[in-house]
């Protein structure tokens, strides 16, 4: 049985990777490597075990069937219809490809985050997995330009802070329940730097909104960043051409800026400014 045949039969039977692992006795990690093509030549006994389940649909005794009340986490997309005045709606998009039926949203850990298939970028927030979409061209152009401006200004002024662009693992709460991927960060405390990423809260975070991240960035992440000790948080909305800034250093009220003129980073007491007209130009030149 070829890999394509196994994939087709798995899809036809509606098995998750966790269920196929339970039914065949093949470890979940081994199955993931086989189905992604990382293991091109699995052992004969392993292949036979998989083919037996996929070929016959035979399941071990005392194994829950697909019709039982088994939770499989799903990917959520937040979709806003600009033609309507109603609130954003949450839509279930697709089941997570390797969902562990033994775990529910809220129970995932950093170990699960690292075990997630590499073809899916995810975030872990308070034990919940969020699948991320690849950023668009405008998103990356804006993030890259802001990074270059920050890097040049910090270097010019002899600062020790380090600006970093996503993807970068940030273990925000220093626990095993949260690992985020901010679009851009500034880190001034070098003791938080680890070989794998950042342990603790960065000093500054920028998130660039998209339709699928809007609600999470403006609510859940806002609260997490504030509680964890992030000193300044910016939310840039390319669609509405607005910048929302939170100065947690001075506990100021949030400020809303149209993308015109310049805006100062509270983190550097006004010594570092970002040209908002330049950012607006990127959105105009390369619309989403």
N, C-alpha and C positions, 0 to 999 in steps of 0.2 A: 504494500500500500504506500503510495507516494505521499509526500507532505501535503500537496494540494488536495488529495483525496481525503486525508485525515481532517484537514481544515473544513472541507465541505461537509463531511459527515458530522463533525462536531457542531457546525452551525445548524445543520438540518435537525439534529436531535435536541438542540437548545441547551447543550451543556456549558456551564462555566468551566474555567480552568480548575477551580477548586473541586467541583463535582467530578470532573474527569480524573483528577488526582485521587479522590476518595474511591471511585469505582474501580480504577485500574491498579491502585497501590503504588503508582509512580509519584515520587515527590513533586510538589508544585514547581519548585525551581527548575527541576529537570524538564518538566513539560514546557515551561516557558521558553527554555533554551531551544527545545526541539521545534516548537511551533513558530518561533521567530527566525529559525534557520541558523542560530548560533551553533547548535550541535547538529552538524550535517549528517553524521553517521552514528545514531544511537545504538546501544547494545541490542543484540537480537532479542533478549528476554524483555527488555523495555519496550521495544516495538511490538512484540507479540501481545504484551499486556494491554497496550493502547488499542491495538487492532481488535482485540477480543471484545472490548467495550464498545468501540465504535461500529464494529461489524455486526454485533449481535444485540447491542442495546442492553446487555446483561449487567445488572447492578448487584453488588454484594447485599446480603441480607442486612436488615436494620439500617439501611441507608435511606434517608428521606427522598421521596420522589420530587419531581419538579413541580407538582401541583400542591405540595405542602407549603405552609406559611414560612418560607425561607427568605430572609432579607438579602437583597443584592443591591449594593449602593449604586447610585446612578449619577450621571453627569448633569449638572444643572446649568441652563443657559438663561440669562436674564435678557428679555427682549422688550424693548420699548418702542411703541408705535407712536411716532411723532405727530400723526394725524389725529390721535385721540388724547383726551385729557385724563384718562384713567391711569392708575398706577402701573408700574412695570409688573410683568407676570413672570412666574417661574415655570419653565418648561422642562420636562424630563426628556433628555435627548437620546441617551443610549446607556445600556448597562455597562459597567466598567468591565473590561475584557478579562481580568483575572481575579474578579472579586472573591474574597474569602467569605464563604457563607457562614463561618463561625463568628464573624465580626460584623458589628453594625456601625453606622456612622456615629462617631463620638468615641469609638473604641480603638481607632488606629493609632499607631505609635511611629516614632522615627524609624524603627526597624522595618515597618511596612512601607514607609516612604522610600527607603533605600532599595527595598525589594520590588518596587513597582516597575513594570516594563519600561525600558529606556526609550521606547518610541512614544511614550506619553509623558509630558511635563505636568507635574502636579504640585500642589501646595497642601500642607497639613496644618490645619488650624483647629486647636482644641479637640484633637482626635478625629476630625472630619477631613476627608480627602476631597479636594477640588481639582478637577482636571482643567488645565489651562490650554487655550488656543495659541497657536503661533502668532506673534505680533505682526501687524501690518507694516507697510512701507513707511507711512507717515509717522506711526508710533516710533519706529526705530530711528528715523531721521531726526525726530525731535529729541529723543533720548540721547542719541549720539552727539548732537550739537551741544546740548546742555552739559553733557559730560566733558566735552572738550573745553568749554568755557570755564567750568569749575576747575578742571585740572590746571589750565593755564593760569588762572587767577591765584589758586592756592600755591602753585610753584613760584609765581612772581613775588608773592608776599612772604615766602619762606615758611609756609605753614606745614604742619605735620599731618594734617588730615588727608585721607585717601578717598577719592570718589571712585565708585565701582558701578559697573553696568550689569544688569541681569544677563544671563542666569548666575546667581550667587546664592548658595544656601545660607539662610539666616535663621539660626536657632533662637528665636526671639526671646522666649521666656526661660531659656536654659533648662528646659525640661524635655520629656520625650513625647510631647503631645502637639508640638507646634514647630513647623519648619516652613518659612515663607520665602517667596522669590520676588522681592520688590523690584520695580523697574530700574531704579537708580538709588544708590545710597551714598552718604558720606560718613566715613568712620574715622573718629579722632582718637579713640582709645585702642592703641595697638595691641594691648593685652588680650583683646577679644578676637584677634586674628588667629585662625587655626588653618591647618593645611587644607582642610575640606571646605572652609568657609568662615562664617562669623558666629561666635558664641555670645549672644546677648544682643541688646538693642543698639542699632546704629544711631548716630547723632542726628542725621537728616535722612528723610525718605521722600522720594518722588514716585507717585503712581500716575500713569497716563491712562485715562479711562478708555474702555471700549464698551460695546453693547453687552458683552458677556461678563465684564468685571465691574460695571458701574456700581451696582448695589453693594457688592462685597467690599470694594475699595472705600466707599463713602460711609459705610456703617460698621461692619465687622472689623475691618482692618483699622479704621479710624480709632475705634475703642481699644483694640489690641496695641496699637502703636503708642497711644497715650498712656495706657496702663503699664507698659513694659519699660518706659523711660526714654522713648524717642523724643528728642528735643524740638524738632521741627518737622512738619509733614505738609507736603504740597500735593494737591490733586489737580492735574491738568486735564481739561475737558476739550479735546479738539473739535468735537461736534458743535458745542455751544460757544467755543472760542473764549473760554473763561479759565482763570486760575484761582483756585481756592487754597488759602494758606492757613496753617494752624501753628501758632507760636506757643509751644508748650513751655518754653523757657520762662517767659514772662506771664504765662497763663492768660494771654490776651484772647479776645473774641476772634473768631475766624474772619479773614478778610477775603473779599471777592474782587478780582481784577479782570477787566477786559484785556484782551491781548494787544495792548498798546502801551508805549512807553517802556519803562523799566521797573523791575521789582527787586527789592533787597532781600538777602537772606538774613534773618534774625540771628542765625548761628554765628555770623561773622560781624555782627554789629554794623551792618550796612556797608561794609567794605567790599562786598561781593554782590554784583548786580547782574541780572539776566535781562537781555533785550527781548521783550515780549513781541515787538513788531517783527523781529526776525523769526520767532516761533510761528506767528500768524502767517508769515510768508510761506513757510513750509506747508502749512495746511492748505493754503490757496493754490500753491503750485502743484501739489500732489494730493488731490482730494481722495477721501476714502472710497 
